[in-house]
Amino acid sequence: MSDLREGESGILDRIDLPQEEVHRLMELGFVPGLAVSAAHSAPGGDPRVYRVDGSEFAMRRAMARHVLLRP
């Protein structure tokens, strides 16, 4: 997910993080099969805002690289 540019999107495939973090992200709406799109980012590019299921969340690049998308 960290490779998405502003306006690009993909379908969440899986999250490669410890189960506790996966559970927390899923509570926020990052559920496999849902569309995720990249919105604006802070100056310097980190964190970036992502849209999923009608909500927006800021996420650091270090975590976002473990959220894997399919086209």
Gaussian input, Z-matrix of N, CA and C with variables (Angstrom, degrees):
# hf/3-21g

backbone

0 1
 N
 C     1     B1
 C     2     B2     1     A1
 N     3     B3     2     A2     1     D1
 C     4     B4     3     A3     2     D2
 C     5     B5     4     A4     3     D3
 N     6     B6     5     A5     4     D4
 C     7     B7     6     A6     5     D5
 C     8     B8     7     A7     6     D6
 N     9     B9     8     A8     7     D7
 C    10    B10     9     A9     8     D8
 C    11    B11    10    A10     9     D9
 N    12    B12    11    A11    10    D10
 C    13    B13    12    A12    11    D11
 C    14    B14    13    A13    12    D12
 N    15    B15    14    A14    13    D13
 C    16    B16    15    A15    14    D14
 C    17    B17    16    A16    15    D15
 N    18    B18    17    A17    16    D16
 C    19    B19    18    A18    17    D17
 C    20    B20    19    A19    18    D18
 N    21    B21    20    A20    19    D19
 C    22    B22    21    A21    20    D20
 C    23    B23    22    A22    21    D21
 N    24    B24    23    A23    22    D22
 C    25    B25    24    A24    23    D23
 C    26    B26    25    A25    24    D24
 N    27    B27    26    A26    25    D25
 C    28    B28    27    A27    26    D26
 C    29    B29    28    A28    27    D27
 N    30    B30    29    A29    28    D28
 C    31    B31    30    A30    29    D29
 C    32    B32    31    A31    30    D30
 N    33    B33    32    A32    31    D31
 C    34    B34    33    A33    32    D32
 C    35    B35    34    A34    33    D33
 N    36    B36    35    A35    34    D34
 C    37    B37    36    A36    35    D35
 C    38    B38    37    A37    36    D36
 N    39    B39    38    A38    37    D37
 C    40    B40    39    A39    38    D38
 C    41    B41    40    A40    39    D39
 N    42    B42    41    A41    40    D40
 C    43    B43    42    A42    41    D41
 C    44    B44    43    A43    42    D42
 N    45    B45    44    A44    43    D43
 C    46    B46    45    A45    44    D44
 C    47    B47    46    A46    45    D45
 N    48    B48    47    A47    46    D46
 C    49    B49    48    A48    47    D47
 C    50    B50    49    A49    48    D48
 N    51    B51    50    A50    49    D49
 C    52    B52    51    A51    50    D50
 C    53    B53    52    A52    51    D51
 N    54    B54    53    A53    52    D52
 C    55    B55    54    A54    53    D53
 C    56    B56    55    A55    54    D54
 N    57    B57    56    A56    55    D55
 C    58    B58    57    A57    56    D56
 C    59    B59    58    A58    57    D57
 N    60    B60    59    A59    58    D58
 C    61    B61    60    A60    59    D59
 C    62    B62    61    A61    60    D60
 N    63    B63    62    A62    61    D61
 C    64    B64    63    A63    62    D62
 C    65    B65    64    A64    63    D63
 N    66    B66    65    A65    64    D64
 C    67    B67    66    A66    65    D65
 C    68    B68    67    A67    66    D66
 N    69    B69    68    A68    67    D67
 C    70    B70    69    A69    68    D68
 C    71    B71    70    A70    69    D69
 N    72    B72    71    A71    70    D70
 C    73    B73    72    A72    71    D71
 C    74    B74    73    A73    72    D72
 N    75    B75    74    A74    73    D73
 C    76    B76    75    A75    74    D74
 C    77    B77    76    A76    75    D75
 N    78    B78    77    A77    76    D76
 C    79    B79    78    A78    77    D77
 C    80    B80    79    A79    78    D78
 N    81    B81    80    A80    79    D79
 C    82    B82    81    A81    80    D80
 C    83    B83    82    A82    81    D81
 N    84    B84    83    A83    82    D82
 C    85    B85    84    A84    83    D83
 C    86    B86    85    A85    84    D84
 N    87    B87    86    A86    85    D85
 C    88    B88    87    A87    86    D86
 C    89    B89    88    A88    87    D87
 N    90    B90    89    A89    88    D88
 C    91    B91    90    A90    89    D89
 C    92    B92    91    A91    90    D90
 N    93    B93    92    A92    91    D91
 C    94    B94    93    A93    92    D92
 C    95    B95    94    A94    93    D93
 N    96    B96    95    A95    94    D94
 C    97    B97    96    A96    95    D95
 C    98    B98    97    A97    96    D96
 N    99    B99    98    A98    97    D97
 C   100   B100    99    A99    98    D98
 C   101   B101   100   A100    99    D99
 N   102   B102   101   A101   100   D100
 C   103   B103   102   A102   101   D101
 C   104   B104   103   A103   102   D102
 N   105   B105   104   A104   103   D103
 C   106   B106   105   A105   104   D104
 C   107   B107   106   A106   105   D105
 N   108   B108   107   A107   106   D106
 C   109   B109   108   A108   107   D107
 C   110   B110   109   A109   108   D108
 N   111   B111   110   A110   109   D109
 C   112   B112   111   A111   110   D110
 C   113   B113   112   A112   111   D111
 N   114   B114   113   A113   112   D112
 C   115   B115   114   A114   113   D113
 C   116   B116   115   A115   114   D114
 N   117   B117   116   A116   115   D115
 C   118   B118   117   A117   116   D116
 C   119   B119   118   A118   117   D117
 N   120   B120   119   A119   118   D118
 C   121   B121   120   A120   119   D119
 C   122   B122   121   A121   120   D120
 N   123   B123   122   A122   121   D121
 C   124   B124   123   A123   122   D122
 C   125   B125   124   A124   123   D123
 N   126   B126   125   A125   124   D124
 C   127   B127   126   A126   125   D125
 C   128   B128   127   A127   126   D126
 N   129   B129   128   A128   127   D127
 C   130   B130   129   A129   128   D128
 C   131   B131   130   A130   129   D129
 N   132   B132   131   A131   130   D130
 C   133   B133   132   A132   131   D131
 C   134   B134   133   A133   132   D132
 N   135   B135   134   A134   133   D133
 C   136   B136   135   A135   134   D134
 C   137   B137   136   A136   135   D135
 N   138   B138   137   A137   136   D136
 C   139   B139   138   A138   137   D137
 C   140   B140   139   A139   138   D138
 N   141   B141   140   A140   139   D139
 C   142   B142   141   A141   140   D140
 C   143   B143   142   A142   141   D141
 N   144   B144   143   A143   142   D142
 C   145   B145   144   A144   143   D143
 C   146   B146   145   A145   144   D144
 N   147   B147   146   A146   145   D145
 C   148   B148   147   A147   146   D146
 C   149   B149   148   A148   147   D147
 N   150   B150   149   A149   148   D148
 C   151   B151   150   A150   149   D149
 C   152   B152   151   A151   150   D150
 N   153   B153   152   A152   151   D151
 C   154   B154   153   A153   152   D152
 C   155   B155   154   A154   153   D153
 N   156   B156   155   A155   154   D154
 C   157   B157   156   A156   155   D155
 C   158   B158   157   A157   156   D156
 N   159   B159   158   A158   157   D157
 C   160   B160   159   A159   158   D158
 C   161   B161   160   A160   159   D159
 N   162   B162   161   A161   160   D160
 C   163   B163   162   A162   161   D161
 C   164   B164   163   A163   162   D162
 N   165   B165   164   A164   163   D163
 C   166   B166   165   A165   164   D164
 C   167   B167   166   A166   165   D165
 N   168   B168   167   A167   166   D166
 C   169   B169   168   A168   167   D167
 C   170   B170   169   A169   168   D168
 N   171   B171   170   A170   169   D169
 C   172   B172   171   A171   170   D170
 C   173   B173   172   A172   171   D171
 N   174   B174   173   A173   172   D172
 C   175   B175   174   A174   173   D173
 C   176   B176   175   A175   174   D174
 N   177   B177   176   A176   175   D175
 C   178   B178   177   A177   176   D176
 C   179   B179   178   A178   177   D177
 N   180   B180   179   A179   178   D178
 C   181   B181   180   A180   179   D179
 C   182   B182   181   A181   180   D180
 N   183   B183   182   A182   181   D181
 C   184   B184   183   A183   182   D182
 C   185   B185   184   A184   183   D183
 N   186   B186   185   A185   184   D184
 C   187   B187   186   A186   185   D185
 C   188   B188   187   A187   186   D186
 N   189   B189   188   A188   187   D187
 C   190   B190   189   A189   188   D188
 C   191   B191   190   A190   189   D189
 N   192   B192   191   A191   190   D190
 C   193   B193   192   A192   191   D191
 C   194   B194   193   A193   192   D192
 N   195   B195   194   A194   193   D193
 C   196   B196   195   A195   194   D194
 C   197   B197   196   A196   195   D195
 N   198   B198   197   A197   196   D196
 C   199   B199   198   A198   197   D197
 C   200   B200   199   A199   198   D198
 N   201   B201   200   A200   199   D199
 C   202   B202   201   A201   200   D200
 C   203   B203   202   A202   201   D201
 N   204   B204   203   A203   202   D202
 C   205   B205   204   A204   203   D203
 C   206   B206   205   A205   204   D204
 N   207   B207   206   A206   205   D205
 C   208   B208   207   A207   206   D206
 C   209   B209   208   A208   207   D207
 N   210   B210   209   A209   208   D208
 C   211   B211   210   A210   209   D209
 C   212   B212   211   A211   210   D210

   B1=1.4263
   B2=1.5261
   B3=1.3056
   B4=1.4655
   B5=1.5251
   B6=1.3400
   B7=1.4627
   B8=1.5288
   B9=1.3369
   B10=1.4646
   B11=1.5218
   B12=1.3052
   B13=1.4620
   B14=1.5243
   B15=1.2996
   B16=1.4593
   B17=1.5253
   B18=1.3280
   B19=1.4599
   B20=1.5157
   B21=1.3215
   B22=1.4607
   B23=1.5311
   B24=1.3302
   B25=1.4537
   B26=1.5150
   B27=1.3102
   B28=1.4525
   B29=1.5221
   B30=1.3079
   B31=1.4599
   B32=1.5173
   B33=1.3252
   B34=1.4594
   B35=1.5295
   B36=1.3127
   B37=1.4653
   B38=1.5267
   B39=1.3397
   B40=1.4694
   B41=1.5271
   B42=1.3232
   B43=1.4593
   B44=1.5145
   B45=1.3214
   B46=1.4679
   B47=1.5232
   B48=1.3142
   B49=1.4612
   B50=1.5197
   B51=1.3292
   B52=1.4578
   B53=1.5367
   B54=1.3250
   B55=1.4613
   B56=1.5301
   B57=1.3130
   B58=1.4703
   B59=1.5297
   B60=1.3318
   B61=1.4629
   B62=1.5259
   B63=1.3379
   B64=1.4666
   B65=1.5267
   B66=1.3150
   B67=1.4661
   B68=1.5274
   B69=1.3103
   B70=1.4712
   B71=1.5280
   B72=1.3330
   B73=1.4632
   B74=1.5290
   B75=1.3246
   B76=1.4629
   B77=1.5326
   B78=1.3223
   B79=1.4650
   B80=1.5258
   B81=1.3204
   B82=1.4636
   B83=1.5293
   B84=1.3316
   B85=1.4551
   B86=1.5052
   B87=1.3234
   B88=1.4666
   B89=1.5229
   B90=1.3392
   B91=1.4582
   B92=1.5283
   B93=1.3406
   B94=1.4613
   B95=1.5341
   B96=1.3409
   B97=1.4487
   B98=1.5179
   B99=1.3283
   B100=1.4612
   B101=1.5233
   B102=1.3180
   B103=1.4699
   B104=1.5207
   B105=1.3258
   B106=1.4595
   B107=1.5220
   B108=1.3442
   B109=1.4598
   B110=1.5233
   B111=1.3110
   B112=1.4621
   B113=1.5147
   B114=1.3150
   B115=1.4648
   B116=1.5243
   B117=1.2915
   B118=1.4651
   B119=1.5356
   B120=1.3111
   B121=1.4636
   B122=1.5188
   B123=1.3035
   B124=1.4594
   B125=1.5295
   B126=1.3297
   B127=1.4641
   B128=1.5338
   B129=1.2943
   B130=1.4542
   B131=1.5199
   B132=1.3386
   B133=1.4563
   B134=1.5194
   B135=1.3206
   B136=1.4684
   B137=1.5159
   B138=1.3046
   B139=1.4611
   B140=1.5324
   B141=1.3015
   B142=1.4630
   B143=1.5218
   B144=1.3174
   B145=1.4585
   B146=1.5205
   B147=1.3326
   B148=1.4629
   B149=1.5178
   B150=1.3272
   B151=1.4605
   B152=1.5257
   B153=1.3270
   B154=1.4566
   B155=1.5228
   B156=1.3073
   B157=1.4679
   B158=1.5322
   B159=1.3353
   B160=1.4467
   B161=1.5239
   B162=1.3174
   B163=1.4626
   B164=1.5114
   B165=1.3241
   B166=1.4632
   B167=1.5149
   B168=1.3482
   B169=1.4572
   B170=1.5165
   B171=1.3178
   B172=1.4600
   B173=1.5203
   B174=1.3202
   B175=1.4642
   B176=1.5213
   B177=1.3006
   B178=1.4673
   B179=1.5232
   B180=1.3157
   B181=1.4700
   B182=1.5333
   B183=1.3334
   B184=1.4636
   B185=1.5234
   B186=1.3280
   B187=1.4624
   B188=1.5232
   B189=1.3196
   B190=1.4716
   B191=1.5261
   B192=1.3271
   B193=1.4679
   B194=1.5247
   B195=1.3280
   B196=1.4658
   B197=1.5258
   B198=1.3462
   B199=1.4433
   B200=1.5302
   B201=1.3167
   B202=1.4672
   B203=1.5206
   B204=1.3241
   B205=1.4598
   B206=1.5177
   B207=1.3215
   B208=1.4698
   B209=1.5185
   B210=1.3202
   B211=1.4809
   B212=1.5164
   A1=110.75
   A2=117.64
   A3=120.84
   A4=112.71
   A5=117.80
   A6=121.18
   A7=113.41
   A8=117.38
   A9=119.36
   A10=110.62
   A11=115.34
   A12=121.09
   A13=108.15
   A14=115.65
   A15=119.95
   A16=110.83
   A17=116.08
   A18=121.97
   A19=114.52
   A20=118.43
   A21=121.36
   A22=109.76
   A23=115.28
   A24=119.03
   A25=110.97
   A26=115.20
   A27=122.41
   A28=108.56
   A29=115.61
   A30=122.25
   A31=108.42
   A32=116.22
   A33=120.44
   A34=109.20
   A35=116.48
   A36=122.52
   A37=110.51
   A38=116.34
   A39=119.82
   A40=109.58
   A41=114.78
   A42=121.52
   A43=107.68
   A44=117.19
   A45=122.89
   A46=110.57
   A47=115.84
   A48=123.44
   A49=107.78
   A50=117.95
   A51=119.73
   A52=110.44
   A53=116.03
   A54=121.94
   A55=113.35
   A56=117.31
   A57=120.48
   A58=111.13
   A59=116.74
   A60=121.00
   A61=111.06
   A62=116.79
   A63=120.67
   A64=109.21
   A65=116.33
   A66=121.12
   A67=110.30
   A68=117.61
   A69=121.34
   A70=111.34
   A71=117.13
   A72=120.13
   A73=111.16
   A74=116.72
   A75=119.65
   A76=110.63
   A77=117.77
   A78=120.78
   A79=111.28
   A80=116.56
   A81=121.78
   A82=112.59
   A83=117.44
   A84=120.27
   A85=115.52
   A86=118.24
   A87=121.54
   A88=108.69
   A89=114.84
   A90=122.35
   A91=108.35
   A92=117.73
   A93=119.63
   A94=111.38
   A95=114.28
   A96=121.55
   A97=113.83
   A98=117.94
   A99=120.81
   A100=111.17
   A101=115.36
   A102=121.23
   A103=110.08
   A104=115.98
   A105=123.59
   A106=106.96
   A107=116.62
   A108=119.23
   A109=109.84
   A110=114.47
   A111=121.01
   A112=109.02
   A113=115.81
   A114=121.61
   A115=107.87
   A116=116.60
   A117=121.39
   A118=111.45
   A119=115.19
   A120=120.22
   A121=109.06
   A122=114.10
   A123=120.58
   A124=108.90
   A125=117.70
   A126=119.15
   A127=109.50
   A128=116.70
   A129=120.92
   A130=112.30
   A131=117.67
   A132=121.21
   A133=116.71
   A134=119.21
   A135=119.32
   A136=109.64
   A137=120.40
   A138=127.92
   A139=112.02
   A140=115.12
   A141=123.14
   A142=107.52
   A143=115.38
   A144=121.51
   A145=108.12
   A146=115.39
   A147=122.49
   A148=108.69
   A149=116.30
   A150=122.06
   A151=108.75
   A152=114.69
   A153=120.53
   A154=108.39
   A155=116.06
   A156=122.67
   A157=112.32
   A158=117.22
   A159=121.76
   A160=115.80
   A161=118.00
   A162=121.67
   A163=110.23
   A164=115.89
   A165=121.98
   A166=109.84
   A167=115.49
   A168=121.83
   A169=109.56
   A170=116.42
   A171=121.22
   A172=108.15
   A173=115.74
   A174=120.70
   A175=109.06
   A176=115.94
   A177=121.13
   A178=110.01
   A179=114.93
   A180=121.80
   A181=111.75
   A182=117.18
   A183=120.83
   A184=111.72
   A185=118.05
   A186=120.56
   A187=110.41
   A188=116.92
   A189=121.30
   A190=112.33
   A191=117.90
   A192=118.56
   A193=112.17
   A194=117.44
   A195=121.52
   A196=112.82
   A197=116.14
   A198=121.67
   A199=106.14
   A200=115.80
   A201=120.78
   A202=110.93
   A203=114.43
   A204=121.91
   A205=110.44
   A206=114.61
   A207=120.54
   A208=105.87
   A209=117.53
   A210=119.94
   A211=112.76
   D1=-27.83
   D2=-176.93
   D3=-65.65
   D4=-17.14
   D5=-179.91
   D6=-85.73
   D7=-8.67
   D8=179.27
   D9=-64.47
   D10=139.76
   D11=172.83
   D12=-97.05
   D13=161.23
   D14=-178.72
   D15=-51.84
   D16=127.34
   D17=-179.79
   D18=93.21
   D19=-16.95
   D20=178.83
   D21=-81.24
   D22=157.19
   D23=179.43
   D24=-145.85
   D25=168.72
   D26=176.88
   D27=-161.04
   D28=173.77
   D29=179.43
   D30=-99.18
   D31=128.33
   D32=-179.40
   D33=-63.78
   D34=122.67
   D35=-179.39
   D36=-96.34
   D37=-54.41
   D38=179.62
   D39=-162.69
   D40=165.96
   D41=178.77
   D42=-121.59
   D43=119.35
   D44=-178.90
   D45=-99.42
   D46=72.69
   D47=178.72
   D48=-138.66
   D49=168.15
   D50=174.98
   D51=-56.92
   D52=148.81
   D53=-174.08
   D54=-52.67
   D55=-38.31
   D56=179.76
   D57=-60.33
   D58=-42.77
   D59=179.63
   D60=-71.62
   D61=-37.40
   D62=176.84
   D63=-60.54
   D64=-45.94
   D65=-179.64
   D66=-59.44
   D67=-44.46
   D68=-179.70
   D69=-63.10
   D70=-44.98
   D71=178.64
   D72=-63.61
   D73=-38.04
   D74=178.62
   D75=-66.69
   D76=-35.67
   D77=175.34
   D78=-62.16
   D79=-32.03
   D80=178.92
   D81=-79.15
   D82=-11.39
   D83=178.64
   D84=116.75
   D85=-2.09
   D86=179.14
   D87=-82.40
   D88=80.98
   D89=-174.87
   D90=-110.80
   D91=132.21
   D92=177.69
   D93=-51.46
   D94=136.86
   D95=-179.69
   D96=99.72
   D97=-16.18
   D98=178.88
   D99=-89.43
   D100=151.56
   D101=177.51
   D102=-77.39
   D103=138.66
   D104=176.52
   D105=-125.47
   D106=132.68
   D107=176.56
   D108=-126.68
   D109=151.59
   D110=-179.92
   D111=-90.83
   D112=132.48
   D113=177.00
   D114=-109.67
   D115=-149.02
   D116=-177.07
   D117=-70.09
   D118=167.06
   D119=178.30
   D120=-134.76
   D121=163.37
   D122=176.64
   D123=-68.99
   D124=160.61
   D125=174.61
   D126=-53.92
   D127=133.25
   D128=-176.64
   D129=91.41
   D130=-8.97
   D131=173.63
   D132=89.76
   D133=1.12
   D134=-176.48
   D135=-142.76
   D136=122.60
   D137=3.36
   D138=-81.67
   D139=170.06
   D140=176.73
   D141=-114.96
   D142=149.82
   D143=175.74
   D144=-93.40
   D145=132.38
   D146=177.15
   D147=-118.35
   D148=143.23
   D149=176.77
   D150=-106.07
   D151=131.91
   D152=176.66
   D153=-148.38
   D154=128.98
   D155=175.15
   D156=52.20
   D157=41.06
   D158=176.03
   D159=83.46
   D160=0.96
   D161=179.69
   D162=-118.84
   D163=159.93
   D164=177.31
   D165=-118.49
   D166=137.74
   D167=-179.52
   D168=-136.86
   D169=139.03
   D170=173.73
   D171=-91.00
   D172=135.94
   D173=-179.22
   D174=-143.02
   D175=135.92
   D176=176.62
   D177=-69.93
   D178=149.91
   D179=-179.09
   D180=-57.79
   D181=-36.84
   D182=-178.61
   D183=-60.26
   D184=-35.95
   D185=177.56
   D186=-82.92
   D187=-40.67
   D188=-176.49
   D189=-60.74
   D190=-27.16
   D191=-179.49
   D192=-70.67
   D193=-11.82
   D194=177.54
   D195=-96.62
   D196=-0.39
   D197=175.85
   D198=-100.46
   D199=108.08
   D200=-170.83
   D201=-98.23
   D202=135.11
   D203=-177.99
   D204=-114.47
   D205=158.08
   D206=167.97
   D207=-115.24
   D208=152.84
   D209=-177.21
   D210=-62.43

